[in-house]
Amino acid sequence: MRTGPILILTTGGTIDKHYFDSLSKYQIVDTVVRELLAIARVTHHYSLEEILRKDSLDLTEDDRACLVDHVRRAEASRIVMTHGTDTMTLTASALSVIPDKTIVLTGALAPARFSESDAAFNLGMAFATVQIAPPGVYITINGSVFRADKVIKDRTLGRFILK
């Protein structure tokens, strides 16, 4: 297991969605990731940066280029990125050009603020994976760790599967 701080980058997505009343649409608000890690009593050193607050369907190629540049310039060699699930594999593919870093993308199929959300579990898996996986790009979700280039989101099944 490698040591050193882990950089957590948040981009928005369902994990950080919230709605204010029954007439509202979901909105992406301040990230809940720091709270999830505090609840889990995480003691491993990490830093957190909120990069975007977007639904992944709204991410542009310019956004992805910005994410790649940010990760490339980061001093950390281990990075967890929260991301919306709909285009997570597209961003993972864009990040695959970065050598010598372990990058783990994760998200949630239900907002973290919901009691029956998968967010905390997925984040925990990502935090563990980034500590032990060799350099490369991974997706952790649905109780599995996937090489990012070997997975797709199956919207019909509502989960990620090997392609």
PLY file of the C-alpha trace (Angstrom):
ply
format ascii 1.0
element vertex 163
property float x
property float y
property float z
element edge 162
property int vertex1
property int vertex2
end_header
0.00 0.00 0.00
1.35 3.41 -0.97
1.30 6.25 1.52
0.92 9.98 1.12
-2.10 12.20 0.76
-4.99 11.40 -1.52
-6.47 14.15 -3.64
-10.25 14.08 -3.93
-11.76 16.06 -6.79
-15.51 16.62 -6.98
-17.28 17.43 -10.22
-20.94 17.25 -9.23
-23.23 14.47 -10.33
-25.93 12.66 -8.42
-23.73 12.15 -5.36
-24.04 15.90 -4.61
-27.63 16.47 -5.73
-30.28 17.85 -3.43
-33.84 18.98 -3.85
-35.48 21.61 -1.77
-39.18 20.74 -2.00
-41.56 18.58 -4.02
-41.83 21.24 -6.74
-38.07 21.56 -7.26
-35.73 19.88 -9.66
-32.60 18.33 -8.24
-29.75 20.80 -7.92
-26.08 20.15 -7.35
-25.00 21.91 -4.16
-21.87 21.96 -1.99
-20.21 18.57 -1.96
-21.13 16.13 0.77
-17.91 14.12 0.35
-16.09 15.68 3.31
-19.07 14.84 5.55
-19.17 11.24 4.30
-15.48 10.81 5.09
-15.96 12.34 8.55
-18.86 10.00 9.30
-16.65 7.09 8.23
-13.92 8.39 10.58
-11.32 8.46 7.80
-7.91 9.28 9.25
-5.79 8.91 6.11
-4.60 12.34 4.98
-6.50 13.76 2.03
-7.26 17.08 0.42
-10.50 17.93 -1.34
-11.09 20.30 -4.23
-14.47 21.13 -5.73
-13.72 21.47 -9.44
-17.19 21.54 -11.01
-20.84 21.39 -9.94
-22.40 19.82 -12.99
-24.57 16.90 -13.93
-22.33 14.67 -16.01
-24.70 14.98 -18.97
-23.85 18.70 -18.99
-20.08 18.21 -19.08
-18.44 19.46 -22.24
-15.22 18.40 -23.93
-13.72 21.64 -22.58
-14.74 20.55 -19.05
-13.06 17.19 -19.59
-9.92 18.85 -20.93
-9.87 21.03 -17.82
-10.20 17.95 -15.58
-7.37 16.18 -17.42
-5.16 19.26 -17.08
-5.99 19.57 -13.37
-5.16 15.92 -12.69
-2.00 16.08 -14.79
-0.74 19.13 -12.83
-1.70 17.74 -9.41
1.20 16.80 -7.15
-0.73 13.82 -5.78
-0.22 10.50 -7.51
-3.46 9.07 -6.08
-6.70 10.76 -7.02
-10.36 10.01 -6.31
-12.86 11.86 -8.49
-16.58 11.98 -7.80
-18.51 12.20 -11.04
-21.98 11.69 -12.43
-22.51 8.14 -13.65
-23.99 8.91 -17.07
-20.73 10.05 -18.65
-18.22 8.73 -16.12
-16.68 6.39 -18.68
-16.10 9.28 -21.12
-14.17 11.23 -18.50
-12.28 8.09 -17.47
-11.26 7.61 -21.09
-10.03 11.21 -21.29
-7.99 10.71 -18.10
-6.37 7.53 -19.44
-3.65 9.61 -21.15
-2.13 10.47 -17.75
0.68 8.07 -16.80
1.99 7.17 -13.34
-1.12 8.14 -11.37
-3.85 6.02 -9.84
-7.17 7.68 -10.64
-10.43 6.27 -9.31
-13.79 7.65 -10.40
-16.92 7.01 -8.39
-20.39 8.40 -8.00
-23.84 7.40 -6.90
-27.08 6.27 -8.42
-28.99 8.04 -5.61
-27.98 11.35 -3.94
-25.78 10.99 -0.86
-28.34 12.92 1.15
-30.84 10.04 0.71
-30.79 7.43 3.46
-30.75 4.59 0.94
-27.96 6.01 -1.21
-25.04 3.99 -2.50
-22.79 7.07 -2.22
-20.97 6.33 1.05
-20.21 2.75 0.06
-18.97 3.76 -3.40
-16.79 6.51 -1.95
-15.31 4.08 0.58
-14.50 1.63 -2.19
-12.82 4.38 -4.21
-10.80 5.54 -1.20
-9.57 1.99 -0.58
-8.92 1.24 -4.26
-6.79 4.35 -4.78
-4.52 3.19 -1.94
-3.78 -0.27 -3.34
-4.30 -0.23 -7.12
-1.38 0.29 -9.48
-1.33 3.37 -11.70
-4.24 3.49 -14.12
-7.84 4.65 -14.28
-10.56 2.77 -12.41
-14.26 3.04 -11.68
-15.64 1.80 -8.36
-19.39 1.42 -8.16
-22.02 -1.24 -7.48
-19.65 -3.10 -5.16
-17.09 -3.64 -7.92
-13.78 -2.22 -9.06
-13.49 -1.95 -12.84
-10.65 -0.97 -15.14
-12.18 2.12 -16.69
-11.64 0.90 -20.25
-13.48 -2.37 -19.57
-16.83 -1.08 -18.27
-20.02 0.60 -19.45
-23.10 1.88 -17.69
-26.16 -0.20 -18.52
-29.04 2.25 -18.05
-31.64 -0.51 -18.43
-30.15 -2.51 -15.56
-29.20 0.63 -13.61
-25.64 -0.54 -13.00
-22.19 -0.81 -14.48
-21.17 -3.99 -16.33
-18.12 -5.28 -18.14
-18.19 -4.51 -21.83
0 1
1 2
2 3
3 4
4 5
5 6
6 7
7 8
8 9
9 10
10 11
11 12
12 13
13 14
14 15
15 16
16 17
17 18
18 19
19 20
20 21
21 22
22 23
23 24
24 25
25 26
26 27
27 28
28 29
29 30
30 31
31 32
32 33
33 34
34 35
35 36
36 37
37 38
38 39
39 40
40 41
41 42
42 43
43 44
44 45
45 46
46 47
47 48
48 49
49 50
50 51
51 52
52 53
53 54
54 55
55 56
56 57
57 58
58 59
59 60
60 61
61 62
62 63
63 64
64 65
65 66
66 67
67 68
68 69
69 70
70 71
71 72
72 73
73 74
74 75
75 76
76 77
77 78
78 79
79 80
80 81
81 82
82 83
83 84
84 85
85 86
86 87
87 88
88 89
89 90
90 91
91 92
92 93
93 94
94 95
95 96
96 97
97 98
98 99
99 100
100 101
101 102
102 103
103 104
104 105
105 106
106 107
107 108
108 109
109 110
110 111
111 112
112 113
113 114
114 115
115 116
116 117
117 118
118 119
119 120
120 121
121 122
122 123
123 124
124 125
125 126
126 127
127 128
128 129
129 130
130 131
131 132
132 133
133 134
134 135
135 136
136 137
137 138
138 139
139 140
140 141
141 142
142 143
143 144
144 145
145 146
146 147
147 148
148 149
149 150
150 151
151 152
152 153
153 154
154 155
155 156
156 157
157 158
158 159
159 160
160 161
161 162
